[in-house]
Amino acid sequence: MNRLLAKLWRLVRGPLQWRILWLAHATFMVGVTGVVRNDAGQVLLLRHRMWTPRAPWGLPTGFARRGEEFGMTVVREVKEETGLDVEPGRLVRLRSGYRLRVEVAYEARLTGGTLRLDPFEILEARWCDADALPEGLQEAHRALIAGEASR
């Protein structure tokens, strides 16, 4: 039986093989976060309109689009939410175990742009020193800022 299945699998190469894999395996949304720093080492924090009032502060975050490289998701989300331009750096977190979501986080460096907040999503933006973070900051984001990617 295994030999027959292997032979059939080799015969259905290409798009059909990918479709079968897609149907047989878990499908996830990918949440991407950027730990954006300026030349002074301060981190960009945003007060998000849609987040819980107990913890509205966090890093720029959004979902990857189909086919989008995750580093480019950081670039797009920061631009959409703040008008700022960033360059993605190293991957600092890749985490699964959620029902429908995978989390990815990258370091990113400010390269330019003019601060213009997306009023639908973002209420306020601040550049903060790592030792002066606001109350109501997501704990997972606090860990990323501190360099504790495993949390």
matplotlib code that plots the C-alpha trace (Angstrom):
import matplotlib.pyplot as plt

x = [0.0, 2.8, 4.6, 1.4, 0.8, 4.4, 4.0, 0.7, 2.3, 5.2, 2.7, 0.6, 3.5, 3.0, -0.1, -2.2, 0.4, 0.5, -3.3, -3.4, -0.8, -2.8, -6.0, -4.3, -2.3, -3.0, -3.5, -2.5, -2.6, 0.8, 1.0, 4.1, 5.6, 8.4, 10.7, 11.5, 14.4, 15.7, 19.4, 19.2, 18.1, 14.6, 11.8, 8.6, 5.5, 1.9, -1.4, -3.7, -7.4, -8.6, -6.6, -7.9, -8.0, -6.0, -3.0, -3.4, 0.4, 2.5, 4.9, 3.7, 1.9, -0.2, -1.0, 1.1, -0.6, -0.6, 2.8, 4.3, 7.8, 7.5, 10.2, 8.2, 5.1, 6.9, 7.8, 4.2, 2.6, 4.8, 4.2, 0.5, 0.2, 2.7, 3.9, 7.5, 10.0, 11.9, 14.4, 13.8, 16.6, 17.0, 14.3, 13.8, 10.8, 9.0, 6.3, 3.5, 1.2, -1.8, -5.0, -5.0, -2.0, 1.8, 3.7, 6.8, 8.9, 11.8, 14.1, 13.7, 15.6, 14.0, 15.2, 12.9, 9.4, 7.1, 5.0, 1.3, -0.8, -3.6, -6.5, -8.5, -6.0, -3.5, -4.3, -0.8, 2.9, 5.9, 9.7, 10.6, 13.8, 13.8, 13.8, 10.9, 8.1, 4.4, 1.9, -0.4, 2.3, 1.7, 3.9, 5.0, 6.2, 8.0, 9.9, 10.8, 12.0, 14.2, 15.6, 13.8, 12.5, 11.5, 8.7]
y = [0.0, 2.5, 1.8, 2.4, 5.7, 6.8, 6.0, 8.0, 10.9, 11.1, 11.1, 14.1, 16.6, 20.3, 22.3, 19.2, 18.0, 21.4, 21.5, 18.1, 19.3, 22.5, 20.6, 18.0, 20.3, 23.1, 26.6, 29.6, 33.3, 34.8, 37.8, 39.8, 42.3, 44.8, 45.9, 49.2, 51.3, 54.7, 55.8, 56.7, 53.1, 54.1, 51.7, 52.7, 52.0, 52.5, 52.9, 50.6, 51.5, 47.9, 46.4, 45.9, 49.1, 47.4, 46.9, 49.2, 49.8, 47.6, 47.3, 47.8, 44.5, 43.1, 40.0, 38.9, 38.9, 35.8, 35.4, 38.3, 37.9, 38.4, 41.1, 43.0, 42.7, 44.8, 47.4, 47.6, 47.6, 50.3, 52.4, 51.9, 52.6, 55.4, 56.7, 55.8, 53.8, 50.9, 48.3, 44.8, 43.2, 39.8, 37.4, 37.6, 35.3, 32.5, 31.0, 28.5, 26.6, 28.8, 27.5, 29.5, 31.8, 31.8, 34.8, 36.2, 39.2, 41.1, 43.8, 46.8, 50.1, 53.5, 54.8, 57.8, 58.9, 61.4, 60.4, 60.2, 57.9, 55.8, 57.1, 54.0, 51.7, 53.9, 56.5, 57.6, 56.8, 57.3, 56.7, 55.2, 54.2, 50.6, 51.7, 54.1, 52.0, 53.0, 51.3, 49.1, 47.6, 44.1, 41.7, 39.8, 43.1, 44.1, 40.8, 41.5, 45.0, 43.5, 40.9, 38.0, 36.4, 33.1, 34.5]
z = [0.0, 0.9, -2.4, -4.3, -2.5, -3.1, -6.8, -7.0, -5.2, -7.6, -10.5, -9.3, -9.3, -9.4, -8.5, -7.7, -5.2, -3.5, -3.3, -1.7, 0.9, 1.5, 2.2, 4.4, 6.7, 9.1, 7.6, 9.7, 9.7, 10.3, 12.7, 12.2, 14.7, 14.2, 17.0, 15.3, 16.7, 15.7, 15.6, 19.4, 20.2, 21.2, 20.2, 18.4, 20.4, 19.2, 21.2, 19.2, 18.9, 18.5, 21.4, 24.9, 27.0, 29.7, 27.3, 24.3, 23.8, 21.6, 18.7, 15.1, 14.3, 11.5, 9.4, 6.5, 3.1, 1.0, -0.7, 1.3, 2.8, 6.5, 6.7, 4.1, 6.2, 8.9, 6.2, 5.0, 8.4, 9.8, 6.7, 6.8, 10.6, 10.9, 7.5, 8.6, 6.5, 8.0, 7.0, 8.4, 10.3, 11.9, 12.9, 16.7, 17.2, 15.4, 17.5, 16.9, 19.0, 18.6, 17.1, 13.9, 14.2, 13.9, 15.4, 13.8, 15.0, 13.3, 14.4, 12.2, 11.8, 11.0, 7.6, 7.0, 6.4, 8.1, 11.1, 10.0, 12.1, 10.6, 12.7, 12.2, 13.9, 15.9, 18.5, 19.4, 18.7, 20.9, 20.7, 24.1, 25.8, 26.9, 30.6, 30.2, 28.6, 29.1, 31.3, 29.3, 27.1, 25.9, 28.0, 24.9, 23.4, 26.5, 26.3, 22.6, 23.5, 26.2, 23.8, 25.4, 22.2, 23.8, 25.9]

ax = plt.figure().add_subplot(projection="3d")
ax.plot(x, y, z, "-o")
ax.set_aspect("equal")
plt.show()
